[in-house]
């Protein structure tokens, strides 16, 4: 298992409008940043990939530190869990896919 730290700055622009007075990091942004952090840490390209599962449990807020635990079960399958202050925020599974051949 590999552990990765990801942080969102207190003034993260992704939280603007999500939601006034109670800002959160949108789920699509969280998932994208988690996948980018996994790529950087493992030195693998996850694009293209198939997201087999992504479940959001609790919101991530600007200023939060996200702990990502990654398990590489097979060479093409990656599972991850994300926690903030001991609370689950996201769990998922991606499968690296081969790029389509150019015609």
Secondary structure as UniProt FT lines:
FT   STRAND          2..7
FT   TURN            10..11
FT   HELIX           13..15
FT   TURN            16..17
FT   TURN            20..21
FT   HELIX           27..42
FT   STRAND          49..56
FT   TURN            62..63
FT   STRAND          65..72
FT   STRAND          77..84
FT   TURN            85..86
FT   STRAND          87..96
//
